[in-house]
Amino acid sequence: MTELSISTKDRFSSLKKAVWLTTASIVSIFTPVGHAHHAATVTYDTDQIIEVEGKITRLIWRNPHVRFTLDVTNDDNETVKWNIESIPVTRLTRVGVSSNLVAIGQTVRVAGFPSRLTDTDIYAVNLLLEDQREILLDTPVARWSDDTIGTGRDETPGALSADPSLGIFRVWSTDGNMLALGSMGDNPSFRLTNRARQDLAAWDPLSFENPFRGCAPKGMPIIMEQPNPMEFLDRGDHILIRMEEYDTVRTIHMSNSPDQNIESSILGHSVGHWESGTLVIHTNRINWRYFNQRGLTQSNAIEIDERFTPSEDGSRLYYEISATDPSTFIEPAVITKTWLWVPGDEVLPFDCTEG
């Protein structure tokens, strides 16, 4: 094992019997966090994996993230409380992990990403139970055991074919990939203005009042990163896009109406029309400040164009988003993603709980 840096040694010296740091070369065998997009990549150091073992003394099985507290005994025989966080309950349900697997009083081992903000917070990706079964929370790669629970990734292959007459108005599920707005790093295809690059260079997530934590609603376009199912509902003169995350509902007006008296909002004002089976949406009047979670800001002048196109067999929904903002981009930023039709999938209540 590569020797730790002095700062890292100091940070964990009092817990060396309970915590093991793993070098970035070992971390690379793990699939990166794909869906813990709100706050995780900002708040936690995803270039390191640490382990901690202790007794569960507090457990909250609620969205936006499962959370529990471990009592860990250090070298001085003192009890140190570690705060553990992982993926949302709705996603855990889909990857085959239920609340009856863990309980207060159990002694467990956790592997995950250390916090950038505190010495005793972890974002968990693997969890080892007392009976040596291993729960894959947010990675498909086992760390300790061949006896695993869960898939670690919401990668349902979807229906291979479907009745095309179903159209767009149904529930669509993620294909397992994030919308690449740059939350996992700067998107190299973006051509940024000098102002945008300065904002990125000056951004400090450790001192930043993070808008991606907790249960506050998220704005456009970043809400479209959400990896949970979404549903299109036909309401005649408007279409609703109902998303699981934060129980978000977008309204798409299907008639061009003057918008000079329409107030700005974090989701903006959206007007749609059909082009040969493709739902085309134009959104402006967005007053949400952030394009992604790495400090790339956007101005109130940003305009978003989206295209949702069902595949010929009805099994896929192809998505393209184009962002234009003279304050941020030299040319439009274009990103694509695919959604799947998974029969039986539902948009579940997110029921987010702070704290």
N, C-alpha and C positions, 0 to 999 in steps of 0.2 A: 504494500500500500504506500502510495506517495505521502511523504511527510506533510503534515498540515502547515499552513502559514502560521506565523506567531499570533496574529490577531485571532485566527480561528481556534488555535490551541487555548488561548486565554479565555475565549468565549465559552468553551465547553469543558474547561479543566475540572470544574467541580462536579461534572456529571459524566466523567469518562467511563464509569462502569456501566452506565445506562445508555450512552449515546455513542454511535459510531458514524463518522463522516466517510463518505465514499467519494472518490475522486471523479472528476468530470468524465474521464475515459470510461469508467464503469457506468456512469449515468447514461452514457450514450447508447447502451443496449436497451434502454427503456424507451418506449414510444412516448414522445412529448405529450404534455397535457393538451388535449385537443378541444375539450369542451368546457373546462373550468375557466371560462373566458372572462367573467366579470371579477376583476380584482386579483385572481390567482397569479397571473403572470406579472402583475405589477407588484403585488405584496410579497410574493415568495420568490426565492432564488432558485429558478428551475435548472441551474447548472450544477446543483449539488443535491445529493440524496443523503439524509441522515436517518438514523434509527433511534427509537426510544421505546423503553418497555416500562409498563407500570399498570396500576389498577384503575379501572374506570370508576370515577366518582360522580360524574355528571354526564348526562346524555340528552341531546336535543335532536330528535329525528324530524326535522322540519326544513323546508326551503327557506332561504336560498341555498344553504349548505348544511349538511349534517355536521354537528359539532359535538365534541365530547372532551372531558377533562381527564387527564391521567395524573395520578399521584406517583411520582418517581422518587426513589431513594438515592441520594447522591453519596459521594465518598465519605462525607461527614455524618452519615446516617440521618440526614435532614430530608424532609419531604418537600419536593418541589413540584408545583402544579404546572403541567404542560397543557396547552390548549391545542386541540386537534380539529382540523376542518377538512371536509372533503366535498364531493360533488352533490348536487341537489337530490332530494329524495325521489323526485319523479324519474330522474335518470337512473338512480340506483335500482328502482323497481324494474326498469326496462332491461338492465343488464343482469338481473337475476339475484339481487341482494335485498333481503327483507330485514325489517327492524328486529325480528325475533332472534337474529344471529348474535347480536351484541346486547349486553346488559350491564347495569351498574354492578360493581363487585368483581367483574371479570378482570383477569390479568392478560394483557395483550401486548404484542409488539407491533409498532407502526414504522413504516418507512415512507419518507416523503420529503418535500422541499422545505427547507428552513425559511422562516420569516426574515424579511429585510428590516423589519421594524422592531422586533423583540427577540430575546434569546430563548423563549420557551413557547413558540408557536410553530406548528408544522401544517403543511397541506399534505394530507395522506393519500398515497397511491396504492399501497399494499398494507394489509393488516393480518397478523397471524394470531389465531385464537388459541386458547389453552389446549384444545385437543389436536393442535397442529394442522388444522385446516386453515387455508390461506384465502382471504377475501381479496379479489382483484377489484379495487375500487375505481381507479382511473388509469389503469394500464393493463394490457392483455398479457404481460410478462410476469410469470411467477418469480418470487425471490427466494423463498425458503422451502416450499412444499410442492409435491405433485398432486396433493389433494386440494383442489382449488374450488372456490365458489364464485360464480359470476363470470362474465366475459371480459369485464374491464373496459369495454368499448361498446357504444351503441351503434353496431354496424350490421343491423338487420339488412339482408340483401334486397328485400322488397319483392314484390310480385314480378315474375319474369314477363308477364303480359297482363293486360287488363282491358276491359271494355272501353274503347276510346270515347264512347258516348257519355261516360262519366264526367268528362271534361275536367275543368279546374276546380269545381265546387265539391271538395272533399278534404280529408285530412292528408297532409303530406309530411313525411318524416325525413330526418337528416340522412345524408349518405355517409356520415362519419367524418366529414371534412368541414373545417371552419371556413366561413367567408373571409377571404384574406384581405381584411382592411388594414392589416399591419399590426394587429394586437400581439402577435407572436414575434414581432420584429418589423423593421421597416420593409414595406413592399418595394422591391427594387424597380418595379415597373412604374412607380409613381414619379412624375417629374414635378418637383416641389419648387415653390418660390423661395427666395432668400428669407423672407419673413417666416415661412413655415419651417425651414431648416434651423433658423435661430430659435424658434420655439422648441423644436425637438432637442437641440443642444442644451437649452436652458432648463429643460424639464427635469425635476427631481422628484421621483415618486415617493421618496421617504419624507419629504416635507410638504408634499402636495395633499390638499384636502380631497381625498380620493372620492370621486362621484360614483365609482363603480361598486362600492361596498354597500351592504345593507339592502333595503327593500325599495329604495326610491326608484321610480320609473326611469328608464333609459330612453334616449331620443334617437332620431334618425341621423345617419344610417346605421349606427352601431347596434341598434336593437335587432337588425336583420342578421347579425352574427349568431343570434340565439340558436342553439342546436336542437331544441325540442320541437315536437310536432306543431304545425300551424294549420289552420283551416280557413278555406275561402267560403264565404256565405253570400248568396245572391239576395239582395234586398231591393231589387228593381232599379231604382234611381241611384243606388249606391251599393258598393261591395264592401263587406267587412273582412279584414284579415285578422283572425283571432289567433294570437300566439300564446303558447303556454307560459313562457318566461315573464314573470311579473304581471301575468294576466293582462297583457297588452292587447288592445284592440285598435287597429288602424281603420279609418274610414276612407274609402276611395269613392269620390264623387264621379258619377258617370255622365255628367253633363258639364259643359264649360260654362261657368258662371263667373261674373266679375268678382275678383278677390281683393279689391282695394280696401274693403271694410272688414276683411277677415284678419283676426289677430294671429300673430305668430305663436307657435307652440313647439314643444320638443319633438313632436312627430311631424309638424308642418301641415300644410294644406295639400292634399293629393287629388288629382283629377286623372281619370282613366278613360281609355277607349280600347276597342278591339281592332286588331289587325290580323285577319285570317287565323283566328283561333289563339292569337297571342294577346295577353292582357298587357297593355302598355300604360305605365303610370308616370306622371310628372309631379314632382313634389317640390314646393318652395315654402317660404315663410317658416323656416326652421330656426328656432332659437336655442338649439342644443349646441354647446360649444365644442364638443370633441368628435373628431372623425374616428379616432381609435383610442386604445388604452395605453399608448406609449407616448402621449404628449402631442400628437398631431392635432392641432386645433383647426376649426373651420369658422368662417364668418357667417353673418346672417344672409349674405348674398349667395350662399350655396344653393344649388339646384340639383335634384336627383332625378334621373330617368331610370326606370326599371322595366324589364321585360320578363314575363312569366309565360313559358311555352311548353305545353304538355307534349310528350313524345307521341309518335304516331300510334303506338300500341297502348298508350295511356299509363305506362308503368313509371315514367320519369317526368319530373317538372324541371325544365332548364331555366335557370335564373341568371339574368345579367343586370348589373347595376353600374351606372355611369354617373360620376359626380363631377360637377363643374363649379369651381369657386376661384375667382381671380386672385383672391388673397392667399390661397393654399396651393393650387395646381397651375402649372404652366400650360398643361393640356388636360382634357378630361381623364379622370382616373376610372378605369374600367375593370371590373372584377366579375367573375362568374362562379356559379355553384350549381349543384344538382340536388334536387329533393326526390325522394322515393315514395311510391305508393305502397304502404304496408297495411294490408287488410286487417282491420281490427284495432289499429292504433287510434288513440284518442288524444284530444287536448285536455290534459288533466288540470284541475285547479292548482295553481302554484302556491297559494296560501302562504305567502312569505312572512317570516317572523324575524324582527330585529333582535339583536343582542346575542 
